[in-house]
Amino acid sequence: MTDEEMTATVIEADDQPKEEISGAIASSGRLIGRVASPPQLESTSEQFYFWVERGRLVERTQFVRADCTIDGKQIRFYGLIDEVHRRSRKRDIHEEFDVTDGKLQEDPVFKPEGVTYATVSILRVEPPLLTPPIEQSNVYLGGEAEAEYSYGFGEMNRSMVVGRLRNGGSAFAGLAKVDLAYLLGDNGGHVNVNGMTGAGTKSSFLLTVIKLLLDEAQNPTSNDPLHIVPIILNVKGEDLMWIDQPNREFQKNRERYISDWKTLGIKAEPFRNAKFYAPTEPNTNDAPTIDGCNADAYSWVAIRCFGRRIISLSLCRR
């Protein structure tokens, strides 16, 4: 039986007329597995599992699509692989050890008989229904089209590219975008960034967003002008006081990194016309605490901040 015949057998289990998927993108990607929902791995409206075809490579962060028919409706689930698991048919680690009697020099007599399966977070369902996919539904590997549809890039009021979307360890699924209507205040005015503490990844990403915003203001892709004046409150020592200087690590590996900036469509260069302020160094003639970055020193005294009247009241005795 061919894959097409197997697919028809699964999704056409009932004889009810089927509704077409109106808003979904055209089918693409290769078949990599089927939905499974055994005990303790049940599918929900937010998550499902699928087993992977033997010998097929599947990676975390890859985009996937699952198709099925429920109550006469053709439903398409778009998701992102959270994790890939491998489970053998042995009951415990002792049986695994006994396959070769614990001898590394010997190869197993039989090939591995386990199963690879993946956990998928559902990003979008078309039509928008709050239901899980049924078991044995086909799962296909996704790409740029699935990623763009899952995140609704085409529906953004004014999108701006902020990076590249990973699709596994080394592949990409197009460009990542944000809606400026939510970033700059039309519908919201903030962005939350999660990451490992102390690695500098969050700061680097936010600096990249600022760089892209400045480029968008100078080379607008919309008729609505942008007026961007970034203000960075530096709490990372001296790290951010040199953003107007070339990055030494970038220069060492320029050929490795330059393609990413070209993909984003902007020139890889330091910030221009940056102005720096640093606290005044104690016991100096108004010198900034950081040397060499052309920072202006600033300082204040309580009376300038609160006024003479507040200071005098705070010193009065009742």
LOZALUM-973589 format. One record per residue (C-alpha): residue number from 1; x, y, z. Coordinates in nm, 3 decimals. Each point is the difference from the previous one (the first is absolute). Example, Ala and Ser with C-alpha at 12.3 -4.5 7.8 and 13.67 -1.06 7.14 Angstrom:
<sites>
<site><n>1</n><X>1.230</X><Y>-0.450</Y><Z>0.780</Z></site>
<site><n>2</n><X>0.137</X><Y>0.344</Y><Z>-0.066</Z></site>
</sites>
This chain:
<sites>
<site><n>1</n><X>0.000</X><Y>0.000</Y><Z>0.000</Z></site>
<site><n>2</n><X>0.141</X><Y>0.342</Y><Z>-0.093</Z></site>
<site><n>3</n><X>0.032</X><Y>0.298</Y><Z>0.237</Z></site>
<site><n>4</n><X>-0.283</X><Y>0.174</Y><Z>-0.184</Z></site>
<site><n>5</n><X>-0.232</X><Y>-0.297</Y><Z>0.048</Z></site>
<site><n>6</n><X>0.092</X><Y>-0.026</Y><Z>0.367</Z></site>
<site><n>7</n><X>-0.070</X><Y>0.371</Y><Z>0.044</Z></site>
<site><n>8</n><X>-0.340</X><Y>-0.032</Y><Z>-0.162</Z></site>
<site><n>9</n><X>-0.086</X><Y>-0.295</Y><Z>0.222</Z></site>
<site><n>10</n><X>0.080</X><Y>0.198</Y><Z>0.314</Z></site>
<site><n>11</n><X>-0.157</X><Y>0.337</Y><Z>-0.070</Z></site>
<site><n>12</n><X>-0.308</X><Y>-0.131</Y><Z>-0.173</Z></site>
<site><n>13</n><X>-0.116</X><Y>-0.230</Y><Z>0.276</Z></site>
<site><n>14</n><X>-0.348</X><Y>0.149</Y><Z>-0.006</Z></site>
<site><n>15</n><X>-0.232</X><Y>0.050</Y><Z>-0.295</Z></site>
<site><n>16</n><X>-0.107</X><Y>0.354</Y><Z>0.085</Z></site>
<site><n>17</n><X>0.068</X><Y>0.275</Y><Z>-0.253</Z></site>
<site><n>18</n><X>0.317</X><Y>0.192</Y><Z>0.086</Z></site>
<site><n>19</n><X>0.050</X><Y>0.374</Y><Z>0.024</Z></site>
<site><n>20</n><X>0.306</X><Y>0.142</Y><Z>-0.171</Z></site>
<site><n>21</n><X>0.270</X><Y>0.180</Y><Z>0.201</Z></site>
<site><n>22</n><X>-0.065</X><Y>0.355</Y><Z>-0.114</Z></site>
<site><n>23</n><X>0.282</X><Y>0.202</Y><Z>0.156</Z></site>
<site><n>24</n><X>0.283</X><Y>-0.252</Y><Z>0.007</Z></site>
<site><n>25</n><X>0.304</X><Y>0.011</Y><Z>-0.222</Z></site>
<site><n>26</n><X>0.058</X><Y>-0.246</Y><Z>-0.280</Z></site>
<site><n>27</n><X>0.128</X><Y>-0.342</Y><Z>0.104</Z></site>
<site><n>28</n><X>0.378</X><Y>-0.039</Y><Z>0.000</Z></site>
<site><n>29</n><X>0.270</X><Y>-0.196</Y><Z>0.179</Z></site>
<site><n>30</n><X>0.074</X><Y>-0.369</Y><Z>0.023</Z></site>
<site><n>31</n><X>-0.185</X><Y>-0.251</Y><Z>0.214</Z></site>
<site><n>32</n><X>0.209</X><Y>-0.076</Y><Z>0.312</Z></site>
<site><n>33</n><X>-0.236</X><Y>-0.178</Y><Z>0.239</Z></site>
<site><n>34</n><X>-0.347</X><Y>-0.044</Y><Z>0.148</Z></site>
<site><n>35</n><X>-0.178</X><Y>0.136</Y><Z>0.305</Z></site>
<site><n>36</n><X>-0.006</X><Y>-0.234</Y><Z>0.301</Z></site>
<site><n>37</n><X>-0.195</X><Y>0.037</Y><Z>0.325</Z></site>
<site><n>38</n><X>0.066</X><Y>-0.300</Y><Z>0.228</Z></site>
<site><n>39</n><X>-0.048</X><Y>0.025</Y><Z>0.379</Z></site>
<site><n>40</n><X>0.219</X><Y>0.271</Y><Z>0.156</Z></site>
<site><n>41</n><X>0.062</X><Y>0.150</Y><Z>-0.344</Z></site>
<site><n>42</n><X>-0.354</X><Y>0.116</Y><Z>-0.074</Z></site>
<site><n>43</n><X>-0.061</X><Y>0.277</Y><Z>-0.251</Z></site>
<site><n>44</n><X>-0.160</X><Y>0.325</Y><Z>0.114</Z></site>
<site><n>45</n><X>-0.116</X><Y>0.319</Y><Z>-0.168</Z></site>
<site><n>46</n><X>0.346</X><Y>0.146</Y><Z>0.072</Z></site>
<site><n>47</n><X>0.235</X><Y>-0.294</Y><Z>-0.051</Z></site>
<site><n>48</n><X>0.033</X><Y>-0.333</Y><Z>-0.178</Z></site>
<site><n>49</n><X>0.255</X><Y>-0.276</Y><Z>-0.057</Z></site>
<site><n>50</n><X>0.098</X><Y>-0.186</Y><Z>-0.313</Z></site>
<site><n>51</n><X>0.221</X><Y>-0.297</Y><Z>-0.073</Z></site>
<site><n>52</n><X>0.271</X><Y>0.043</Y><Z>-0.260</Z></site>
<site><n>53</n><X>0.059</X><Y>-0.221</Y><Z>-0.301</Z></site>
<site><n>54</n><X>0.289</X><Y>-0.238</Y><Z>0.069</Z></site>
<site><n>55</n><X>0.329</X><Y>0.150</Y><Z>-0.117</Z></site>
<site><n>56</n><X>-0.146</X><Y>0.349</Y><Z>-0.040</Z></site>
<site><n>57</n><X>0.183</X><Y>0.293</Y><Z>0.159</Z></site>
<site><n>58</n><X>-0.224</X><Y>0.237</Y><Z>0.199</Z></site>
<site><n>59</n><X>0.129</X><Y>0.290</Y><Z>0.209</Z></site>
<site><n>60</n><X>-0.118</X><Y>0.225</Y><Z>0.278</Z></site>
<site><n>61</n><X>-0.127</X><Y>0.345</Y><Z>-0.118</Z></site>
<site><n>62</n><X>-0.112</X><Y>-0.136</Y><Z>-0.338</Z></site>
<site><n>63</n><X>-0.339</X><Y>0.110</Y><Z>-0.133</Z></site>
<site><n>64</n><X>-0.255</X><Y>-0.271</Y><Z>-0.077</Z></site>
<site><n>65</n><X>-0.353</X><Y>-0.033</Y><Z>-0.130</Z></site>
<site><n>66</n><X>-0.260</X><Y>-0.268</Y><Z>0.076</Z></site>
<site><n>67</n><X>-0.313</X><Y>-0.059</Y><Z>-0.208</Z></site>
<site><n>68</n><X>-0.312</X><Y>-0.187</Y><Z>0.105</Z></site>
<site><n>69</n><X>-0.376</X><Y>-0.008</Y><Z>-0.040</Z></site>
<site><n>70</n><X>-0.238</X><Y>0.030</Y><Z>0.298</Z></site>
<site><n>71</n><X>-0.377</X><Y>0.010</Y><Z>-0.031</Z></site>
<site><n>72</n><X>0.029</X><Y>0.060</Y><Z>-0.373</Z></site>
<site><n>73</n><X>0.236</X><Y>0.294</Y><Z>0.043</Z></site>
<site><n>74</n><X>0.347</X><Y>-0.004</Y><Z>-0.150</Z></site>
<site><n>75</n><X>0.224</X><Y>0.146</Y><Z>0.268</Z></site>
<site><n>76</n><X>0.364</X><Y>0.101</Y><Z>-0.023</Z></site>
<site><n>77</n><X>0.220</X><Y>0.037</Y><Z>0.307</Z></site>
<site><n>78</n><X>0.317</X><Y>0.208</Y><Z>-0.013</Z></site>
<site><n>79</n><X>0.257</X><Y>-0.056</Y><Z>0.271</Z></site>
<site><n>80</n><X>0.357</X><Y>0.020</Y><Z>0.123</Z></site>
<site><n>81</n><X>0.196</X><Y>-0.301</Y><Z>0.128</Z></site>
<site><n>82</n><X>0.083</X><Y>0.060</Y><Z>0.367</Z></site>
<site><n>83</n><X>0.208</X><Y>-0.313</Y><Z>0.045</Z></site>
<site><n>84</n><X>0.095</X><Y>-0.323</Y><Z>-0.175</Z></site>
<site><n>85</n><X>-0.001</X><Y>-0.321</Y><Z>0.208</Z></site>
<site><n>86</n><X>0.140</X><Y>-0.346</Y><Z>-0.055</Z></site>
<site><n>87</n><X>-0.142</X><Y>-0.301</Y><Z>0.186</Z></site>
<site><n>88</n><X>0.124</X><Y>-0.358</Y><Z>-0.028</Z></site>
<site><n>89</n><X>-0.211</X><Y>-0.311</Y><Z>0.053</Z></site>
<site><n>90</n><X>0.208</X><Y>-0.103</Y><Z>0.301</Z></site>
<site><n>91</n><X>-0.165</X><Y>0.038</Y><Z>0.340</Z></site>
<site><n>92</n><X>0.301</X><Y>0.145</Y><Z>0.185</Z></site>
<site><n>93</n><X>0.369</X><Y>0.088</Y><Z>-0.029</Z></site>
<site><n>94</n><X>0.099</X><Y>-0.350</Y><Z>0.111</Z></site>
<site><n>95</n><X>-0.151</X><Y>-0.154</Y><Z>-0.312</Z></site>
<site><n>96</n><X>0.179</X><Y>0.258</Y><Z>-0.211</Z></site>
<site><n>97</n><X>0.327</X><Y>-0.101</Y><Z>0.167</Z></site>
<site><n>98</n><X>-0.067</X><Y>-0.369</Y><Z>-0.057</Z></site>
<site><n>99</n><X>-0.034</X><Y>0.036</Y><Z>-0.378</Z></site>
<site><n>100</n><X>0.379</X><Y>-0.031</Y><Z>-0.029</Z></site>
<site><n>101</n><X>0.066</X><Y>-0.122</Y><Z>0.355</Z></site>
<site><n>102</n><X>0.148</X><Y>0.342</Y><Z>0.066</Z></site>
<site><n>103</n><X>0.283</X><Y>-0.053</Y><Z>-0.251</Z></site>
<site><n>104</n><X>0.074</X><Y>0.310</Y><Z>-0.207</Z></site>
<site><n>105</n><X>0.202</X><Y>-0.199</Y><Z>-0.253</Z></site>
<site><n>106</n><X>-0.305</X><Y>-0.203</Y><Z>-0.107</Z></site>
<site><n>107</n><X>-0.280</X><Y>0.120</Y><Z>-0.227</Z></site>
<site><n>108</n><X>-0.362</X><Y>-0.096</Y><Z>0.070</Z></site>
<site><n>109</n><X>-0.124</X><Y>-0.302</Y><Z>-0.193</Z></site>
<site><n>110</n><X>-0.329</X><Y>0.175</Y><Z>-0.082</Z></site>
<site><n>111</n><X>-0.049</X><Y>0.354</Y><Z>-0.123</Z></site>
<site><n>112</n><X>-0.161</X><Y>0.257</Y><Z>0.234</Z></site>
<site><n>113</n><X>-0.375</X><Y>-0.056</Y><Z>0.020</Z></site>
<site><n>114</n><X>-0.098</X><Y>0.315</Y><Z>0.183</Z></site>
<site><n>115</n><X>-0.206</X><Y>0.296</Y><Z>-0.120</Z></site>
<site><n>116</n><X>0.075</X><Y>0.368</Y><Z>-0.045</Z></site>
<site><n>117</n><X>-0.284</X><Y>0.235</Y><Z>0.082</Z></site>
<site><n>118</n><X>-0.041</X><Y>0.374</Y><Z>0.043</Z></site>
<site><n>119</n><X>-0.199</X><Y>0.244</Y><Z>0.211</Z></site>
<site><n>120</n><X>-0.170</X><Y>0.280</Y><Z>-0.195</Z></site>
<site><n>121</n><X>-0.145</X><Y>0.327</Y><Z>0.127</Z></site>
<site><n>122</n><X>-0.295</X><Y>0.108</Y><Z>-0.214</Z></site>
<site><n>123</n><X>0.047</X><Y>0.354</Y><Z>-0.132</Z></site>
<site><n>124</n><X>-0.308</X><Y>0.032</Y><Z>-0.219</Z></site>
<site><n>125</n><X>-0.296</X><Y>-0.202</Y><Z>-0.122</Z></site>
<site><n>126</n><X>-0.191</X><Y>0.059</Y><Z>-0.321</Z></site>
<site><n>127</n><X>-0.295</X><Y>0.031</Y><Z>0.030</Z></site>
<site><n>128</n><X>0.045</X><Y>0.142</Y><Z>0.353</Z></site>
<site><n>129</n><X>-0.130</X><Y>-0.289</Y><Z>0.212</Z></site>
<site><n>130</n><X>0.102</X><Y>-0.089</Y><Z>0.355</Z></site>
<site><n>131</n><X>0.046</X><Y>-0.373</Y><Z>-0.051</Z></site>
<site><n>132</n><X>0.294</X><Y>-0.243</Y><Z>-0.028</Z></site>
<site><n>133</n><X>0.095</X><Y>-0.194</Y><Z>-0.314</Z></site>
<site><n>134</n><X>-0.107</X><Y>-0.364</Y><Z>-0.010</Z></site>
<site><n>135</n><X>0.250</X><Y>-0.285</Y><Z>0.014</Z></site>
<site><n>136</n><X>0.156</X><Y>-0.126</Y><Z>-0.324</Z></site>
<site><n>137</n><X>-0.042</X><Y>0.344</Y><Z>-0.159</Z></site>
<site><n>138</n><X>0.281</X><Y>0.074</Y><Z>-0.244</Z></site>
<site><n>139</n><X>0.276</X><Y>0.234</Y><Z>0.120</Z></site>
<site><n>140</n><X>0.204</X><Y>0.194</Y><Z>-0.256</Z></site>
<site><n>141</n><X>0.322</X><Y>0.195</Y><Z>0.036</Z></site>
<site><n>142</n><X>-0.061</X><Y>0.374</Y><Z>-0.026</Z></site>
<site><n>143</n><X>0.207</X><Y>0.286</Y><Z>-0.134</Z></site>
<site><n>144</n><X>-0.018</X><Y>0.372</Y><Z>-0.065</Z></site>
<site><n>145</n><X>-0.363</X><Y>-0.002</Y><Z>-0.114</Z></site>
<site><n>146</n><X>-0.116</X><Y>-0.189</Y><Z>0.310</Z></site>
<site><n>147</n><X>0.199</X><Y>0.229</Y><Z>0.229</Z></site>
<site><n>148</n><X>-0.138</X><Y>0.316</Y><Z>-0.158</Z></site>
<site><n>149</n><X>-0.357</X><Y>-0.127</Y><Z>0.021</Z></site>
<site><n>150</n><X>0.040</X><Y>-0.134</Y><Z>0.355</Z></site>
<site><n>151</n><X>0.118</X><Y>0.335</Y><Z>0.135</Z></site>
<site><n>152</n><X>-0.229</X><Y>0.210</Y><Z>-0.219</Z></site>
<site><n>153</n><X>0.274</X><Y>0.207</Y><Z>-0.161</Z></site>
<site><n>154</n><X>-0.219</X><Y>0.076</Y><Z>-0.301</Z></site>
<site><n>155</n><X>-0.272</X><Y>0.142</Y><Z>0.225</Z></site>
<site><n>156</n><X>0.218</X><Y>0.256</Y><Z>0.179</Z></site>
<site><n>157</n><X>-0.084</X><Y>0.368</Y><Z>-0.042</Z></site>
<site><n>158</n><X>0.364</X><Y>0.097</Y><Z>-0.049</Z></site>
<site><n>159</n><X>0.256</X><Y>-0.277</Y><Z>0.037</Z></site>
<site><n>160</n><X>0.372</X><Y>0.038</Y><Z>0.061</Z></site>
<site><n>161</n><X>0.260</X><Y>-0.273</Y><Z>-0.035</Z></site>
<site><n>162</n><X>0.187</X><Y>-0.070</Y><Z>0.327</Z></site>
<site><n>163</n><X>0.194</X><Y>-0.317</Y><Z>-0.080</Z></site>
<site><n>164</n><X>-0.007</X><Y>-0.344</Y><Z>-0.157</Z></site>
<site><n>165</n><X>-0.226</X><Y>-0.285</Y><Z>0.111</Z></site>
<site><n>166</n><X>0.176</X><Y>-0.322</Y><Z>0.087</Z></site>
<site><n>167</n><X>-0.140</X><Y>-0.316</Y><Z>-0.156</Z></site>
<site><n>168</n><X>0.213</X><Y>-0.256</Y><Z>0.178</Z></site>
<site><n>169</n><X>0.367</X><Y>0.026</Y><Z>0.088</Z></site>
<site><n>170</n><X>0.135</X><Y>0.151</Y><Z>-0.322</Z></site>
<site><n>171</n><X>-0.292</X><Y>0.073</Y><Z>-0.234</Z></site>
<site><n>172</n><X>-0.222</X><Y>0.308</Y><Z>-0.005</Z></site>
<site><n>173</n><X>-0.370</X><Y>0.056</Y><Z>-0.066</Z></site>
<site><n>174</n><X>0.018</X><Y>0.352</Y><Z>-0.135</Z></site>
<site><n>175</n><X>0.009</X><Y>0.328</Y><Z>0.191</Z></site>
<site><n>176</n><X>-0.141</X><Y>0.076</Y><Z>0.345</Z></site>
<site><n>177</n><X>-0.218</X><Y>0.311</Y><Z>0.017</Z></site>
<site><n>178</n><X>-0.174</X><Y>0.219</Y><Z>0.256</Z></site>
<site><n>179</n><X>-0.301</X><Y>0.224</Y><Z>-0.042</Z></site>
<site><n>180</n><X>0.103</X><Y>0.362</Y><Z>0.055</Z></site>
<site><n>181</n><X>-0.357</X><Y>0.078</Y><Z>0.098</Z></site>
<site><n>182</n><X>0.062</X><Y>-0.196</Y><Z>0.321</Z></site>
<site><n>183</n><X>0.364</X><Y>0.099</Y><Z>0.043</Z></site>
<site><n>184</n><X>-0.031</X><Y>0.376</Y><Z>-0.040</Z></site>
<site><n>185</n><X>-0.331</X><Y>0.081</Y><Z>0.162</Z></site>
<site><n>186</n><X>-0.294</X><Y>-0.023</Y><Z>-0.245</Z></site>
<site><n>187</n><X>-0.129</X><Y>-0.316</Y><Z>0.167</Z></site>
<site><n>188</n><X>0.269</X><Y>-0.034</Y><Z>0.266</Z></site>
<site><n>189</n><X>0.342</X><Y>0.128</Y><Z>0.086</Z></site>
<site><n>190</n><X>0.233</X><Y>-0.268</Y><Z>0.128</Z></site>
<site><n>191</n><X>0.196</X><Y>-0.314</Y><Z>-0.080</Z></site>
<site><n>192</n><X>0.091</X><Y>-0.283</Y><Z>0.238</Z></site>
<site><n>193</n><X>0.326</X><Y>-0.188</Y><Z>-0.057</Z></site>
<site><n>194</n><X>0.085</X><Y>-0.328</Y><Z>0.173</Z></site>
<site><n>195</n><X>0.344</X><Y>-0.155</Y><Z>0.013</Z></site>
<site><n>196</n><X>0.285</X><Y>-0.134</Y><Z>0.207</Z></site>
<site><n>197</n><X>0.115</X><Y>0.233</Y><Z>0.275</Z></site>
<site><n>198</n><X>0.348</X><Y>0.145</Y><Z>-0.046</Z></site>
<site><n>199</n><X>0.055</X><Y>-0.119</Y><Z>-0.356</Z></site>
<site><n>200</n><X>-0.068</X><Y>0.339</Y><Z>-0.159</Z></site>
<site><n>201</n><X>-0.247</X><Y>-0.147</Y><Z>-0.249</Z></site>
<site><n>202</n><X>-0.296</X><Y>0.212</Y><Z>0.114</Z></site>
<site><n>203</n><X>0.201</X><Y>0.323</Y><Z>-0.014</Z></site>
<site><n>204</n><X>0.140</X><Y>-0.092</Y><Z>-0.342</Z></site>
<site><n>205</n><X>-0.348</X><Y>-0.072</Y><Z>-0.134</Z></site>
<site><n>206</n><X>-0.142</X><Y>0.327</Y><Z>0.134</Z></site>
<site><n>207</n><X>0.289</X><Y>0.193</Y><Z>-0.153</Z></site>
<site><n>208</n><X>-0.073</X><Y>-0.173</Y><Z>-0.330</Z></site>
<site><n>209</n><X>-0.366</X><Y>0.103</Y><Z>0.024</Z></site>
<site><n>210</n><X>0.104</X><Y>0.361</Y><Z>0.064</Z></site>
<site><n>211</n><X>0.235</X><Y>-0.013</Y><Z>-0.298</Z></site>
<site><n>212</n><X>-0.279</X><Y>-0.134</Y><Z>-0.220</Z></site>
<site><n>213</n><X>-0.241</X><Y>0.266</Y><Z>0.125</Z></site>
<site><n>214</n><X>0.245</X><Y>0.276</Y><Z>-0.086</Z></site>
<site><n>215</n><X>0.047</X><Y>-0.150</Y><Z>-0.344</Z></site>
<site><n>216</n><X>-0.379</X><Y>-0.021</Y><Z>-0.045</Z></site>
<site><n>217</n><X>-0.027</X><Y>0.369</Y><Z>0.092</Z></site>
<site><n>218</n><X>0.269</X><Y>0.095</Y><Z>-0.252</Z></site>
<site><n>219</n><X>-0.123</X><Y>-0.235</Y><Z>-0.274</Z></site>
<site><n>220</n><X>-0.375</X><Y>-0.034</Y><Z>0.063</Z></site>
<site><n>221</n><X>-0.196</X><Y>-0.286</Y><Z>-0.151</Z></site>
<site><n>222</n><X>-0.329</X><Y>0.183</Y><Z>0.069</Z></site>
<site><n>223</n><X>-0.148</X><Y>0.343</Y><Z>-0.068</Z></site>
<site><n>224</n><X>-0.022</X><Y>0.065</Y><Z>0.375</Z></site>
<site><n>225</n><X>0.326</X><Y>0.161</Y><Z>0.116</Z></site>
<site><n>226</n><X>0.180</X><Y>-0.125</Y><Z>0.310</Z></site>
<site><n>227</n><X>0.180</X><Y>0.229</Y><Z>0.242</Z></site>
<site><n>228</n><X>0.226</X><Y>-0.216</Y><Z>0.216</Z></site>
<site><n>229</n><X>0.211</X><Y>0.133</Y><Z>0.289</Z></site>
<site><n>230</n><X>0.129</X><Y>-0.303</Y><Z>0.196</Z></site>
<site><n>231</n><X>0.102</X><Y>0.049</Y><Z>0.364</Z></site>
<site><n>232</n><X>0.198</X><Y>-0.284</Y><Z>0.159</Z></site>
<site><n>233</n><X>0.034</X><Y>-0.015</Y><Z>0.378</Z></site>
<site><n>234</n><X>0.325</X><Y>-0.190</Y><Z>0.047</Z></site>
<site><n>235</n><X>0.023</X><Y>-0.232</Y><Z>0.303</Z></site>
<site><n>236</n><X>0.269</X><Y>-0.229</Y><Z>-0.143</Z></site>
<site><n>237</n><X>0.318</X><Y>0.180</Y><Z>0.099</Z></site>
<site><n>238</n><X>0.186</X><Y>0.133</Y><Z>-0.304</Z></site>
<site><n>239</n><X>-0.130</X><Y>-0.249</Y><Z>-0.257</Z></site>
<site><n>240</n><X>-0.248</X><Y>0.232</Y><Z>-0.169</Z></site>
<site><n>241</n><X>0.223</X><Y>0.309</Y><Z>0.005</Z></site>
<site><n>242</n><X>0.178</X><Y>-0.106</Y><Z>-0.318</Z></site>
<site><n>243</n><X>-0.285</X><Y>-0.070</Y><Z>-0.241</Z></site>
<site><n>244</n><X>0.129</X><Y>0.272</Y><Z>-0.232</Z></site>
<site><n>245</n><X>0.326</X><Y>-0.195</Y><Z>-0.049</Z></site>
<site><n>246</n><X>0.063</X><Y>-0.302</Y><Z>-0.226</Z></site>
<site><n>247</n><X>-0.038</X><Y>-0.336</Y><Z>0.173</Z></site>
<site><n>248</n><X>0.336</X><Y>-0.177</Y><Z>0.010</Z></site>
<site><n>249</n><X>-0.151</X><Y>-0.350</Y><Z>-0.002</Z></site>
<site><n>250</n><X>-0.214</X><Y>0.090</Y><Z>-0.299</Z></site>
<site><n>251</n><X>0.301</X><Y>0.124</Y><Z>-0.191</Z></site>
<site><n>252</n><X>0.187</X><Y>-0.326</Y><Z>0.072</Z></site>
<site><n>253</n><X>-0.288</X><Y>-0.208</Y><Z>-0.143</Z></site>
<site><n>254</n><X>-0.147</X><Y>0.250</Y><Z>-0.244</Z></site>
<site><n>255</n><X>-0.056</X><Y>-0.252</Y><Z>-0.279</Z></site>
<site><n>256</n><X>-0.191</X><Y>-0.223</Y><Z>0.240</Z></site>
<site><n>257</n><X>-0.240</X><Y>0.268</Y><Z>0.124</Z></site>
<site><n>258</n><X>-0.038</X><Y>0.241</Y><Z>-0.291</Z></site>
<site><n>259</n><X>-0.250</X><Y>-0.223</Y><Z>-0.184</Z></site>
<site><n>260</n><X>-0.244</X><Y>0.023</Y><Z>0.292</Z></site>
<site><n>261</n><X>-0.002</X><Y>0.380</Y><Z>-0.017</Z></site>
<site><n>262</n><X>-0.042</X><Y>-0.010</Y><Z>-0.377</Z></site>
<site><n>263</n><X>-0.299</X><Y>-0.228</Y><Z>0.048</Z></site>
<site><n>264</n><X>-0.153</X><Y>0.256</Y><Z>0.238</Z></site>
<site><n>265</n><X>0.056</X><Y>0.266</Y><Z>-0.262</Z></site>
<site><n>266</n><X>0.211</X><Y>0.244</Y><Z>0.202</Z></site>
<site><n>267</n><X>0.364</X><Y>0.101</Y><Z>0.006</Z></site>
<site><n>268</n><X>0.219</X><Y>-0.156</Y><Z>0.267</Z></site>
<site><n>269</n><X>0.149</X><Y>0.304</Y><Z>0.170</Z></site>
<site><n>270</n><X>0.014</X><Y>0.160</Y><Z>0.348</Z></site>
<site><n>271</n><X>-0.263</X><Y>0.245</Y><Z>0.124</Z></site>
<site><n>272</n><X>0.050</X><Y>0.351</Y><Z>-0.128</Z></site>
<site><n>273</n><X>-0.047</X><Y>0.329</Y><Z>0.187</Z></site>
<site><n>274</n><X>-0.028</X><Y>-0.178</Y><Z>0.336</Z></site>
<site><n>275</n><X>0.019</X><Y>0.221</Y><Z>0.310</Z></site>
<site><n>276</n><X>0.126</X><Y>-0.144</Y><Z>0.330</Z></site>
<site><n>277</n><X>-0.043</X><Y>0.115</Y><Z>0.359</Z></site>
<site><n>278</n><X>0.178</X><Y>-0.139</Y><Z>0.304</Z></site>
<site><n>279</n><X>0.000</X><Y>0.095</Y><Z>0.371</Z></site>
<site><n>280</n><X>0.263</X><Y>0.242</Y><Z>0.122</Z></site>
<site><n>281</n><X>0.314</X><Y>-0.157</Y><Z>0.143</Z></site>
<site><n>282</n><X>0.035</X><Y>0.100</Y><Z>0.368</Z></site>
<site><n>283</n><X>0.278</X><Y>0.244</Y><Z>0.089</Z></site>
<site><n>284</n><X>0.054</X><Y>0.108</Y><Z>-0.360</Z></site>
<site><n>285</n><X>-0.075</X><Y>0.309</Y><Z>-0.201</Z></site>
<site><n>286</n><X>-0.331</X><Y>-0.135</Y><Z>-0.136</Z></site>
<site><n>287</n><X>0.168</X><Y>-0.288</Y><Z>-0.184</Z></site>
<site><n>288</n><X>-0.220</X><Y>-0.296</Y><Z>-0.106</Z></site>
<site><n>289</n><X>0.049</X><Y>-0.336</Y><Z>0.168</Z></site>
<site><n>290</n><X>0.077</X><Y>-0.168</Y><Z>-0.334</Z></site>
<site><n>291</n><X>0.299</X><Y>0.109</Y><Z>-0.206</Z></site>
<site><n>292</n><X>0.038</X><Y>-0.013</Y><Z>-0.373</Z></site>
<site><n>293</n><X>-0.364</X><Y>-0.014</Y><Z>-0.113</Z></site>
<site><n>294</n><X>-0.059</X><Y>0.375</Y><Z>-0.038</Z></site>
<site><n>295</n><X>-0.258</X><Y>-0.003</Y><Z>0.278</Z></site>
<site><n>296</n><X>-0.129</X><Y>0.318</Y><Z>0.163</Z></site>
<site><n>297</n><X>0.006</X><Y>-0.005</Y><Z>0.378</Z></site>
<site><n>298</n><X>-0.323</X><Y>0.062</Y><Z>0.189</Z></site>
<site><n>299</n><X>-0.080</X><Y>0.048</Y><Z>0.366</Z></site>
<site><n>300</n><X>-0.268</X><Y>0.139</Y><Z>0.224</Z></site>
<site><n>301</n><X>-0.060</X><Y>0.110</Y><Z>0.351</Z></site>
<site><n>302</n><X>-0.313</X><Y>-0.058</Y><Z>0.203</Z></site>
<site><n>303</n><X>-0.096</X><Y>0.366</Y><Z>0.010</Z></site>
<site><n>304</n><X>-0.019</X><Y>0.016</Y><Z>-0.380</Z></site>
<site><n>305</n><X>-0.221</X><Y>-0.306</Y><Z>-0.013</Z></site>
<site><n>306</n><X>-0.242</X><Y>0.074</Y><Z>0.283</Z></site>
<site><n>307</n><X>0.016</X><Y>0.374</Y><Z>0.050</Z></site>
<site><n>308</n><X>0.096</X><Y>0.208</Y><Z>0.300</Z></site>
<site><n>309</n><X>-0.343</X><Y>-0.017</Y><Z>0.161</Z></site>
<site><n>310</n><X>-0.009</X><Y>-0.382</Y><Z>0.015</Z></site>
<site><n>311</n><X>0.354</X><Y>-0.014</Y><Z>0.142</Z></site>
<site><n>312</n><X>-0.081</X><Y>0.255</Y><Z>0.267</Z></site>
<site><n>313</n><X>-0.317</X><Y>-0.183</Y><Z>0.100</Z></site>
<site><n>314</n><X>0.186</X><Y>-0.327</Y><Z>0.031</Z></site>
<site><n>315</n><X>0.247</X><Y>0.161</Y><Z>0.243</Z></site>
<site><n>316</n><X>-0.264</X><Y>0.166</Y><Z>0.218</Z></site>
<site><n>317</n><X>-0.070</X><Y>-0.135</Y><Z>0.347</Z></site>
<site><n>318</n><X>-0.359</X><Y>-0.059</Y><Z>0.101</Z></site>
</sites>
